Amino acid sequence: RELGASRLAAIVAGGFALATPAFLFRIGLHMALAGHWLILAALTLYARRTPPSLWLWPLLVAVAAAVHAYLFVMVGSIWFAAFMQRIWLRRLAGTALWLEPALCIGLALLVLWAAGFFYTGTLGSIGYGYYRLNLLWPFITQGWSRLLPSLPHSGEDYEGLSFLGIGVFGALLLALVTGSLFDVRRLASRRWLPLLLVCLLLALFALSDTVGLLDHQAGPIPLPAPVELLGHMF
């Protein structure tokens, strides 16, 4: 609705969010990672034409930190994009310019500390390089489609399951036929560019240092030790 959609279009879009395989398959696999409402809430705060109240972003970031580290990074990244957007659009000034990031960072650190995040021997594990996003992610169904064939992929690509689904493909086709798809150029505007850049960086991170295409892979790409540690951690 913040994007100007009709009620029907908003309900259909919400239905896609509830029925996406990336959400559904995690309900029985990892309940904490099924908390996609946190990402949707962050996108909602970003999309609001009127800036949210000062307490909303710190509260959402803190709650995400209490649920799962992966979701915390995603929500925190969207907050950072929203923060930069409001600075760029001159919608953030005065006390809020330093108070909001101080509250977001301070509350997040407090929650992570209370949850024992800093008490482990190491914050990193293993998995970066085979738990990843496949280059053909929109089309790799992993058994979640009765209409499209199940394309080959590596065994651990399930962590990057992002199959769009027939409904979304149909919506994209309809947008192309009607010409509304060309509205995508708005992503280069000041309102959306920070979010676009953050999403591209997160997607690049998800590809990992061992890029996979179907069941083939290339790499690994040499990375500095701190970056590799972040990869194993998140």
Secondary structure, DSSP 8 states (H G I E B T S, - for coil): -TT---HHHHHHHHHHHHH-HHHHHHHTT-GGGG-THHHHHHHHHHH-SS---TTHHHHHHHHHHHH-HHHHHHHHHHHHHHHHHHHHTT---TTHHHHHHHHHHHHHHHHHHHTTTTSSS-S--S-BTTBS--TTTTT--TT--SSS------TTGGGG-----HHHHHHHHHHHHHTGGGGGGGGGSTTTHHHHHHHHHHHHHHH-SSEEETTEEE------HHHHHHHHH-
